[in-house]
Amino acid sequence: MKYEVKPEDIRQRTFKFGLRIIALCKELPRNEVNRILINQVLRSGTSIGANLEEATGAHTKSEFINCTNIARREARETHYWLKLIYEISNQMIKNKMKDLINESNEIVSILVVSVKNLQRNNKK
């Protein structure tokens, strides 16, 4: 028997992702470089879900698409900051970050497809 597993709602997924970003930032050593990287990834990583929440309250389809597109851009930026942090971190932090980077990549992919579909459907 075949059954379909319902994918987790992207808003729920990005909320959990934001919590994981916060947890990572709490674990990173405090130094001059990390302070900058922590601020960047914390800002972009938590704003993905915030922009999707804003999209759900949009008054127009255009506003919905715009908020979703902003979330996509923030997801790409977050992925970039995570890769930088990964490259300069010790092995213990790297091991903890692998799943987070994979999740980041999946969120980017989901949002890229979502924005393309929204834009295509909006032209009809």
C-alpha positions in Angstrom: 0.0 0.0 0.0 1.3 3.4 -1.0 0.6 6.5 1.0 1.8 10.1 0.8 3.4 11.7 3.7 2.2 15.3 4.1 5.2 17.6 4.0 5.7 19.9 7.1 4.3 23.3 6.6 7.1 25.6 5.4 6.1 28.2 8.0 6.5 25.6 10.7 9.7 24.4 9.2 11.3 27.9 9.0 10.2 28.6 12.6 12.1 25.5 13.8 15.0 26.4 11.6 15.1 29.9 13.2 15.2 28.2 16.6 18.1 26.1 15.4 20.0 29.2 14.2 19.5 30.8 17.6 20.9 27.6 19.3 23.9 27.6 17.0 24.7 31.2 17.7 24.6 30.6 21.4 27.2 27.8 21.0 29.7 29.7 18.8 32.8 31.1 20.5 32.7 34.9 21.0 35.4 36.7 19.2 35.5 39.7 16.8 34.8 37.7 13.6 32.1 35.5 15.1 30.3 38.5 16.5 29.8 39.8 13.0 28.8 36.4 11.5 26.5 35.7 14.4 24.6 39.0 13.9 24.3 38.3 10.2 23.1 34.7 10.3 20.8 35.4 13.3 19.2 38.3 11.4 18.7 36.5 8.1 18.0 33.0 9.5 15.2 34.2 11.7 13.7 36.6 9.1 12.8 33.7 6.7 9.9 32.6 8.8 9.0 36.1 9.8 8.6 37.0 6.1 6.5 33.9 5.5 4.3 34.9 8.4 4.0 38.4 6.9 3.0 36.8 3.6 0.1 35.0 5.2 -1.3 38.3 6.3 -0.9 39.9 2.8 -3.8 41.8 1.4 -3.0 41.2 -2.2 -1.5 38.4 -4.3 1.3 40.7 -5.3 2.1 41.4 -1.6 2.0 37.7 -0.9 4.5 37.0 -3.7 6.8 39.8 -2.6 7.0 38.6 1.0 7.6 35.0 -0.1 10.3 36.3 -2.5 12.0 38.2 0.4 11.9 35.0 2.4 13.7 33.2 -0.5 16.4 35.9 -0.6 16.9 35.7 3.2 17.1 31.9 2.9 19.9 32.2 0.3 21.7 34.8 2.5 21.4 32.5 5.5 22.9 29.6 3.6 25.8 31.8 2.6 26.5 32.8 6.3 26.2 29.2 7.5 28.8 28.1 4.9 31.2 30.8 6.1 30.7 29.9 9.7 31.2 26.2 8.9 34.5 26.8 7.1 36.0 28.8 10.0 34.7 26.5 12.8 36.3 23.6 14.7 35.2 20.1 14.0 32.8 19.9 16.9 30.8 22.9 15.5 31.1 21.5 12.0 29.5 18.2 13.0 26.6 20.1 14.6 26.1 22.3 11.5 25.9 19.7 8.8 22.2 19.0 9.2 21.5 22.7 9.6 23.2 23.5 6.3 21.3 20.7 4.6 18.0 22.1 6.0 19.0 25.6 4.8 19.6 24.2 1.3 16.2 22.5 1.3 14.4 25.6 2.5 16.1 27.6 -0.3 15.0 25.0 -2.9 11.4 25.0 -1.6 11.2 28.7 -1.7 12.7 29.0 -5.1 10.1 26.6 -6.5 7.3 28.4 -4.5 8.2 31.8 -5.9 8.5 30.5 -9.5 5.0 28.9 -9.2 3.5 31.9 -7.6 4.9 34.2 -10.3 3.8 31.9 -13.1 0.3 31.5 -11.6 0.0 35.2 -11.1 0.5 35.8 -14.9 -2.5 33.7 -15.8 
